[in-house]
Amino acid sequence: MAAPRVWKVLGNQRVGLCLSVHLESRIPVLSPIIHTQVRHKQQSAGRYRDPHVAKAKDKWKRSSKTSEMSKKSTDADHPSWVSRRPLDDIWIRMYYPTPVYSIEQTITMHQEFADPTMLDNMDGLIYADMQLDMSTKKKTKFLNDVKSTILLPHHFDDSSEKTCLVICKTEEDKDKALSLGAKFAGGPEIIKQIQDGDIEKTEFDFVMATPDMVTEIMAIRSLLREKFPAKAKGNLSSNIEGMMELFTKGLTYESTKPEQHLGMLQVPLGRLNMSVDELAENFSALVKSICSHRPVHLGPFIKSMKIIAPPSSETFLLKLNEYVPGYKVKAALESDGEESDKEAAAKS
């Protein structure tokens, strides 16, 4: 039979008095049994810093000059990094800035890769893949997606089907539009068919109209939406031949916005079997058209551009300051700012 125990707390110890019986004298004896209390460290949740709270800096910590110099040498905008050029044909990319080329150089290199002895892709398309700056003067306001149709200096077949609908009043204009390749052409009867749903919006890519039908087409403005004819778009004119040539042979581009301040645009310049001069002229006309969607005083509209020619995996970065408006203005403003800062420092 186990001896009974009497517990008493003494400070940090619990003293147990065990009532036991002495074997020889048969006299009950209280023998103390000391138990030391063990306090375990409290396991609490880790302390986390909120993401918006900046980490406190140690004001006594000295920054290393070598670390600052290495940081400046890898900065994309620092002159010491931009001026670095490899001395050989083979170099480690992480130690040098990405090389930039002229449009003529990029076309020539892609044509060499497309040669029949290599990729055999001389009929392939060559594209300009670019990022657009959609910001404006106001920090909370951004440009909408840009969309336009341009007639390039040198036409090429981009393998896209283009269906046109022409709204005109006279029979002469109707016959002319149909002979030039329009899918639908007519006057009030065409408007009635669109209203009744006999002609759906998906059955045509472009809508053109003559000025004598401006009042009538207002009834289907909500149905046509972005396809509604407007003089600025080039699809509202009395020149049927000019409108049909623009929208059947022209190049239509439209940007997308993965973010509010950033636009993405990929446009074909032509085919690799065209001459370098023809592709360069198409490129110049395309850049001029794209940059017209944003004022130059806000800075360059095109932030970066790569020239690609699938299925080749090669991409070549373009010298934007030679082709895109706004870079020279930006450089001039920066140089004026540096001079004014030097003058202010000299006076102080």
BELMO-V665300 format. One line per field, one symbol per residue. ss: DSSP state (a for helix, b for strand, c for the rest). phi: phi as a letter, one per 20 degrees, with the letter a starting at -180 (. if undefined). psi: psi as a letter, one per 40 degrees, with the letter a starting at -180 (. if undefined). A space follows every 10 residues. Layout:
ss: ???
phi: ???
psi: ???
This chain:
ss: ccccbbbbbb ccbbbbbbbb bccccccbbb bbbbbbcccc cccccccccc cccccccccc ccccaaaaaa aaacccccaa aacccccccc ccaaaccccb bcaaaaaaaa aaaccccccc ccccbbbbbb bbbcbccccc cbccccbbbb cccccccccc cccbbbbccc aaaaaaaaac cccbbbcaaa aaaaaacccc aaaccbbbbc aaaaaaaaaa aaaaaaaccc cccccbccca aaaaaaaaac bbbbcbbbbc cbbbbbbbbb bccccaaaaa aaaaaaaaaa accccaaacc cbbbbbbbcc ccccbbbbca aaccccaaaa aaaaaaaaaa aaaaaaac
phi: .fffcddbec meddedeeec dffeeldfce dfcedefdee ffedffedef feefffeefe eefeffffff fffdffefgf efffcfecfc beffecfffd ceffffffff fffeggfdel cfefeddddc ddeefcfefe dcfegebacc effcfbeemd ecdccddbee fffffffffe offcbrdgff ffffffnfde ffebecdcbe gfdffffffd ffeelfeffb ffendcaeef ffffffeedf ddcbeccfcf ecddbccfeq dfefffffff ffffffffff ffebfffeof feebbcdcbg efefcceeff fecefoffff ffffffffff ffffffff
psi: hihiihihhh beihhhhhhi hhddefhhhh hhhhhhhhhi hhhiiihihi dehihhihee hhihdddddd dddehdehdd ddehhieieh ihdeeiihii iidddddddd dddeidecef feeiihihhi hiheiadhde hiiihhhihi hidhiihefh hhhihhhidi ddddddddde eidihabddd dddddeedhi deeidihiii deedddedde ddddbeehii ddeefgiegd ddddddedei hhihiigdid ehihhhhida ieeiiddddd dddddddddd eeehideeih dhdihihigi ehehhhhigd eedhiddddd dddddddddd ddddddd.
